[in-house]
Amino acid sequence: MHAPERLPVELGERSYDILVGERLLATAGRHIAQVSGTRKVMIVTDETLAELHLATLERALDEAGISYDAFVVPAGEATKSFAQLERLCERLLEAGLERQTPLVALGGGVIGDLTGFAAAVLLRGTPYIQVPTTLLAQVDSSVGGKTGINTAQGKNLVGSFHQPRLVLADTDVLTSLSRRELLAGYAEVVKYGLIDDPAFFTWLEGHGRRLIAGDPAARSHAILTSCTSKARIVAADEREGGVRALLNLGHTFGHALEAECRYDGDLLHGEAVAIGMVLAFELSAQLGLCPAEDADRVRRHLAAVDLPTSFERLAHRSWDPEVLLGHMRKDKKVQDGRLTLVLARGIGQAFLTQEVREEDILHLLTEEITQTALLES
């Protein structure tokens, strides 16, 4: 077994490491012991992950002499809610949570976001450790300290910036993912190439299918590249005052789609981001900002790996461009009532703008929805 790769997230006194490698779950106890000020932790996971991975983590903690309690919540995006946050906080407090007791988030983005937010608000701030079990969480949501829950008005509208003490990205656990979950994470991997690394996007065009098929070297390379990119961006702009907002490429559109689906599982976050990135590039091309061939290239690659690139897979639902635009207006990046979008001048050339007219967005959404209707007829 190779030693894990160690990537630092440089944030002064809040700095921490991302470890990427094999068997990190089975050896988690010794890594957690190195950053924990106590010999007890509280694990938060969901019903699905508890069956798959909780016993392995518990054995690792036993071997390191760390005691623990485990708290299991329902699986699914609906768990990122006020109701589940309240229930989790009450259970943690009842179990005797102390200010220095780390929470350990064992799961995907939902568990990481919920646990991180609980850590941010309990006792005015407790430490937490991310043990991401999905590709999406390993390359994106576990790194950078964004935590939060969803509301009826939109995704992640209630939350806090609260950095973890450690991120353990075990590449072995990805073998337990369904193809659909793996693809959802792959969309976030593609995002890093589209933002500012065209060479990485080209690499993905040539090797992405190997990554999805399970090639260990391809997976490790993609995770390390993605985490290195995110660590650099977070270190430069921890609280999303500027460059970090580029990480939202595709997300303003994608979050609107998720909100309209009411987080019912019909559309996974990464699938929504895939469609959102296609829409961002199509809009950029329609506005004359980006070559049309680059927009086509993005759509082709995502479609080639079987990610959704249009409303076609959601044609069974009724879509209203005005309603989607209404969801977009509730995006966290809105300033003075104006949408802030991440668009592109080409692959690897993403930028922020508030200069897009709402009628241009409506035109794009109407065009895409109409095209889907024509294909269905």
PyMOL commands that set and color helices and strands:
alter all, ss='L'
color gray80, all
select helices_A, chain A and resi 12-14+28-35+47-63+77-79+82-94+109-124+135-141+171-176+179-196+198-213+216-236+243-248+251-261+269-286+292-304+312-314+321-328+358-376
alter helices_A, ss='H'
color red, helices_A
select strands_A, chain A and resi 5-9+16-21+40-46+67-73+103-107+128-132+146-151+154-161+166-170+341-344+350-353
alter strands_A, ss='S'
color yellow, strands_A
deselect
rebuild
show_as cartoon
